[in-house]
Amino acid sequence: MERPARLSVGVVSAGRVGSVLGAALARAGHTVVAASGISDVSVRRAETLLPGVPLLPPDEVARRADLVLLALPDDALAAMTNGLAKTGALRAGQIVVHTSGAYDVDILAPVTELGALPLALHPVMTFSGREEDLERIATCSVGITAAEGDEAAWNVGEALTVEMGAEPVRIPAAMRPLYHAAIAHGANHLITLVSDSVELLGAGGVRNAERLLAPLLSAALDNVLRHGDRALTGPVARGDAGTVAKHLEVLAEQDPEVADTYATLARRTVSRATGAGLLADDAAAELTDLLDNGRETP
């Protein structure tokens, strides 16, 4: 794959994602010429990951750069793009990249109208904004979206991704919302589930609950990624309605919101276990009745 020419990079803004990607591009041989950051946290992060890079207003950052990296919250992206375009901070020939997973390149329409090249590069990982993220980049994928039919733009996105050490994955614009929903469902809700489990164990007097859970959760994640639904274990997959009933009872006493979550996910597990041939239809019906009506069938 052809490497892009060495580029001057402007980072708007030096948050967790922008500072790390800016550092990854610098490590690949590009030059970060400016970044924007206002909060004390952003300033300290830039000092660590982008040493010597001046912190300037976003329009000044964009004017100095061949590649403008818009590492902004989803809701701020459209306003910033429009503002930079209207103030003349963007120009033809620039590469303008946003890091949002939810949006394709249509949100960069003002950039396209100016003759700049729009790209969406979304790293599929969580960011701490610390130096270890640079190593994690080398193990992650990046969801790339470019304008339909613009093969040169797709190639630029792939080349930049490979230079940062990541694996490029093409995400067509029409698939972008589903793509983002899927990864958010898996990653964000996993954190919610694990946090609930840790709190329940702690409420029961278990110390170092994280240490207790780590081997189990690591094995479960590895197994499902290798074997899919065949990795399902536990009382739902076995059809143990009595155990599930006890779980619902104790969870309702301890935390009704967690009990509701358990029941919702258990229904989904019944469906997946049945589809995988792990759960017989009669056992599935008994569990469904229990989950829907709060009782075991006779």
N, C-alpha and C positions, 0 to 999 in steps of 0.2 A: 504494500500500500504506500502510495506517495506521501511523504511527510509535508505538512504545510510549511511555508517559509517562516522564518523566525518572526514572531509577532510581538508588538507592544500590546500589553494586556491592561485593561482598566477594570477594576472590580467594584461593582455597585451592588451590594454593600459588603463590608468585611464582617459578616455574620459567620455562623458556624460553617455553612456551606461555601460561601464565597471565599473566605480566607483559605480554606483547605484546597479548593479547586485552583485558586490563584497560586498557592504554593506548589501544587502538582504541576501546573503549567510552567512555572519557573524552573522546577526540577527537570522538566522536559526540554529546557533550553530557551523558552520564551522569556520576555522581560516584562515584569509587572511594573508599570510606570506610575500608577496612582490607584488609590482606593478611597472609598468613602466610608466613614464610620463616625458616629457621634457619641454613643454611650461609652462609659469607661470600660465596659467589658469588650466592646469592639476595638477600642484603642489598644488595650492590652493584648488582645488576640492578634491584631495586626502587627504589633511590635514583635510578637513571638514567631508568627508564621510568615510575615511579609516584612522582614527587617529592612529598614531604610526606605521603605515605600512611603511617599508622602500621602497624607490623608487630606482630601480636597472635597469640595461640593460635587455632587453627582455629575453636573454638566461639565465641570472641568475635567473630571475623570474621563468622561466619554470623549471629549475633544482630543485628549492626548493619545487615545488608543486605536490600534488597528482591530483589536478584538475587545468588544465591550461585553463583560460578563454581568448579567442582571440576576444576582442571587437574592431575590426579594420574596417576601411572603406573597402568596397567590393574589390576595386582594389588593396589593400595592402595585402589581406588575403593569396593568393597563395604564394607570395614571402616570407612572414614571416613564413608560415608553412614550406616551403622548407628549409629556412635558419635555423630554429630551429632544424629540423630533421638532416640536414647535419652537424651541429656543435655538435651533441650529447646532446642537451639540453632536448630532449624528450626521453622517455624510455617506455618499455613495462609495462603495468599495469596502466599507467596514464589514466585519463579521459581528453580528449581535446575537448573543446566546442568552436564553433564559434557562433557569434550572427547575422550573415548576414541573411536577409530574402531571398535574391536572390539565394543563393547557398545551395545545399544539402551537404551530407558528402563526396562526391567524391573529393571535393577540399582538403579534409584532407587525401588524399591517402597516403602521406608519413608517416602520423601518424599510419594508419592502418598497413602499412608494418613493422613498428617497434613493433607492438603488443599492441599499446595503443588503447583505445576505443574512436572512434570519434562520436561527437554529434553536431547537429545544434539546437540551442535554440534561437528563435527569438521572443522577447517580442513585442506584437502588441500594441504599444503605442508610443507616442512621449516623448522624454526625454529632460528635462531642465538641468539635471546634478545637481539638488538641492535636498535637503532632502525631499521635498514633493513628489518626484518621488517614494520614498520608500512606501508611502501610496497608490500611484496610481498602483503600482505593484499588490496590493491585489485586484484590480478591473479589471485587464487585462487578456488576454489569451496569451499563449506562443505557437508559432508554432514549434513543435518538429519533427525532422527528424533523424532517425538512419538508419543503414545499413539494407537493406531488409532481413527479416527473423531472425534478431538478436533481439529476444524478450527481452533478458536481457538488451540490450542497450536502447531499447524503455522504459523499466521500469525505468531505471536509470534516463533518461531524464524527465519522468513524475514525479518521486519522487523529483528530484531537483526543478522542477517547483512548485509542491505543497508546498514544504518547503519554497519557497520564497513568498507563499501566492497567486500565480497566478493559472490560470486554464490551464491545458495542452490540446493541440489539436494536434492530429497526422496529419502530412502533408507528404504523400508519396513523395519520391524523384522526381518522374515524374511530380508531381503537383506543385513543388516548384516555378518554374518561373511564372505560372499562379496565384498562391497564392499571390506572391509578387506584381505582376502587379495589381491585384485586390485591394489590400489594399493601394498600393501607389496611384492608380487612385482615390480612395475614399478620403483618408486623405490628400495627398499632393495637389490635385487639389481643394479640399474644401478650403484650406487656400488661394490658388490663387483667387478663386471666391469671398471669403469674403473680401480679401484685395482690389480687384477691386471694389466691392460694396462700401466699406468704402471710397475709393479715389473718386469715382464718387459723392457720397453724399457731401464729403468735398469740391470738386470743385464747387458744387452748393450752397455752403454756409451753409450747415447743420453742426452744431457743435455737438460734442459728437456722431458722427455717430455710433460708436460701441454700445453705449447705446441704440440707436434707433433700431439697428439690432438684438441685443441679444435675446429678447423674440421671435421674428419672426423666427430666425434661429434655436433657441433651440426647438421651437415647430415643425418646419419642420423636423428636424433631428429625434426627438422623434416619430413623426407620420410615417415617412417612415420606420423606424426600426420596428414599430408595424404593419403597414398596407400595406407596399410595394407601388406599383403604385397607389393604391386607395387613397393615400395621396396627389396625384398631385392636385395642384390648380393653379390659375393664368390664364393669357390670352391664352396661348397655349392650356392648358387642356380644356378651355371653347370654343375654336375656335374663339376667338376675333381677327380676322385678322387685323382689323383696328388699334387696340392697338399695336399689334406686329409690324406693319408697322411704327407706330410712334416711338416705341422703337428703331428700326433699324435706323431711320432717326436721332434721337437725339444722339444716341451712335456713329454713323458715324461722326457726327460733333465734338463730345467731345473726342472720343478715338477710332479710326478705329480698333485697335487690339482687344479691348473689343467688338466692334460690330461684328467682325468675330467670336469671342468666343461665343457670345450670339447666333448667327445664327447657329453655329454648335451644340450647346447644345439644341437649340430649335428644330432642326430637330430630334434629339434623343428623345426629349420629345414628339414630335408628334407621333413617333413610339411607345413609351411606353404607351402614353395615348390612342392611338388607340387599342393597344393590350389589355389594361385593360377595354375596353368598355366605356371609358369616352368621346371619341371623335369620331363623325360620320365620315364615309369615305369621304363625300363631303367636310366637314370642314377640314379634314386632307389634302385633295388634294389642297384646296385653300391655306392653310398655307405652304405646301411644295412648291407650285409655287412661293409664296411670298418670301420664304427663299432662293430658288434657283435662282430666276430671279429678285428679288427686286421690285416686284409689286404684287398688289392684282389682282385676276382674276375678270373679269366683272361679 
